[in-house]
């Protein structure tokens, strides 16, 4: 293990034996009685060690457990939550200045303003004023704990304005170095509480927290308490789970380092034990993006804490909450080899007992069918903690039911935070329904719950509708040919949410009193019995509704539970911002973005409600009844930010290609663009992607990995559309072209405007660099203060090393990125991408090991680079390859890379990337994607416009 203050650049992998050894050591240190009520009677308030340990620190812990929860959960009143920062503008303007913006124009403006910055004295005064305000506000919040809102609002009125960009710039660079005022702990927590959830911002927050705590460690160690350090680190953990899970181990190292400092001042092993167990629980909570792929980062952080507790003198014990943190993390991990062997031996009937395939299988007993999570639960029992409701639910997900019959081990992210005695049965039956393979097994389980007089609740309804809809999806794709990925790992039931087909033999089928209904039929059945869908179950219904009208009906059924639904459904031109839960917003946007929902909405409205005027989109050319345009309007009006909603909408726009039927333009615009109406739609979709990404940035968020992936698809579609329009304009198509009509002036002007003003290549490269944290203007890695100033302490120079990349792109993202660059003829950027792959080979290798088909996509990246660098597929079909000196827009698309550049790329591939692709690989790649490559060689019309004579648009 790395020592506190250090971290390996590549996340190490830990085996199961290491966790078991650490847990076994905790068992040997403490064996309480199984019926000890002082230990495991209250799961919600944090599990107790002993009653004498809990008592003296009860008041301190009540304060400490209030700051690391999400602001929306802790401060329901928006006026209480935001006034100090909304009035002072401290975070919004200062952080944006420090980290820069994705647009190069804004960075240039910032550099131009550097000459007019205030003097050091004025900056220090402004920083001191802002810190004083934040410190006062943090103290009031801590003292009142969100109860006395009137006093908080009164104090907020006196906060000064701190909107100068120089203030936080100096605050980040010199938070406590003697050159300026020191940042107080209360002000630090306020900054962490209200900072925007951005990975780039989180890197600066980590440095800010480290240097501030180091300052107090050196100058006033008595002011550092375990609870204060814990609160600061849990704020960082909350940010990391949402935007940057790769830095979780760095946060854990920060926590452990300063816990040691606090213990030197006042030994408090009981409090530190409780805080470290609670820290593991917070780290183990589900991640916002890729909760299964990035679970290794949670494992690394938890291992660091467990190792610290085991090596502590005396060793610190693991309580119930610590065990549950390990179990929760293990339930999200992929199966081990022994677990896969056990899954392969399960019978097709229910319960899925082991069936021997060979004589050697008889030597495998039930004890070998216990998963890692099940083993940890047994260790917890051996330590003296009796199983409670949460533990029994986890046992079902681990592969064994409460009656010791086998279930299907399933990777879960829906484990509840708390299970009480009054809702334990509902959660147990929901887990039983989810841990099945077929719709028949799930429906039989639901009928058994009804027979046991268990009233269905939100977890049970969500589990059963997922199974019923999964069966509909399975039947819909049963007749379609399935793509077999030779690099994909073998999948077992429970490894994915897909519903399996019933067993081939009827005597292995699960008996049900009634056949499993369809999802909508089940909804009708529930409404007749007075059951109403809410929460995630309602969101799943809306997102997977069979039509827009049915989805609206689902939403209207929950008007009483969610007041913002009516405002969300209203098509008004007024800027009436609405607020609904994130899952409902994401579900409705998902419904609007589906291909079969992308039709004209049957509502009599005009185009005035659509979007605000923008230089990126010509609003009046958009179809006023398009579901996609309406989804953009929803995101514009919504107060909440749901990254899944943005990713789904960007995916819909990235899917609009030359052959995709869509209704985003007015019919008269499409008619006037014929026969290049499909190209106009692709260009308009790209404009809307710009609009959505700018909207996302304006709300304080950066595009995540799925968003950049869909931007790559849209950039590729834009290149194809521009290529075809420019080729038709210059009449440089082959003689056998089926359609040689010149494009309309509207289409030509749109193409030139997109290429000159929107700059697709520069825009894509900028977002890719922002995603990975490799911008040239600023580095995301915190730099310790200048030692020449003489004000740094030794601990300030031991800042925990952070991952080199903010986000590690998967092979699929890299492949799409290289294709988008290649279609635009950006050969220099392709070479830079190959150099990026060579530089960060370790991180990329770790990432592709997590992906199914990662090796296949990895090789496709290198093959695509050669295809688009050499452009051999154009030489026989295109009349005369242009020379590199030509600079016309079409020539940039057609020309190949120089011989020198191809030689450099070949050298990189031969040295680090598995070799330069062969001619056979290139030919197979072009043949497989000929629907795209052939689009620029033959001027076929892709217009599929069916003008509705009754339409008034």
Secondary structure, DSSP 8 states (H G I E B T S, - for coil): ---TT---SS-----HHHHHHHHHHHHHH----TT-HHHHS-STT---S-HHHHHTTHHHHHHHTTSSS-HHHH---HHHHHHHHHHH-HHHHHHHHHH--SSHHHHHHHHHGGGG---HHHHHHHHHHHHHHHHHHHHHHHHHTTS-HHHHHHHHTT------HHHHHHHHH-SSSSSS----HHHHHHHHHHS---HHHHHHHHHHHHHHHHHHHHH-GGG--HHHHHHHHHHHHHHHHHH-GGGHHHHHHHHHHHHHHHHHHS--HHHHHHHHHHHHHHHTS--SS-TTTTHHHHHHHHHHHHHHHHHSSS-----HHHHHHHHHHHHTS---HHHHHHHHTB-SSSS--B--SSGGGGG--GGGG--HHHHHHHHHHHTT----HHHHHHHHHHTB-TTS-B------S---S---TTTHHHHHHHHHHHT-SSHHHHHHHHHHHHHTT----HHHHHHHHHHHHHHHHHHHTTTS-----TTS----TTSSS------SSGGGS---SS----HHHHHHHHHHTT----HHHHHHHHHT-SSHHHHHHHHHTTTTT-TTHHHHH---SS---B---HHHHHHHHHHHHSGGG-SB------GGGS----SS--GGGB-TTBHHHHHHHHHHHBSS--HHHHHHHHHHHHH--TT-----B-HHHHHHHTT-HHHHHHHHHHHHHHHHHHHHHHTT----HHHHHHHHHHHHHHHHHHHHHHHHHHT-S-TT-S------HHHHHHHHHIIIII-HHHHHHHHHHHHHT--SS--SS-----GGGS---GGGG------S-SS---HHHHHHHHHHHHHTT-HHHHHHHHHHHHHTHHHHHHHHHHSTTHHHHHHHHHHHHHHHHH-HHHHTTSSS---TT--SHHHHHH----HHHHHHHHHHHHHHSS----HHHHHHHHHHTHHHHGGGTS----------TT---
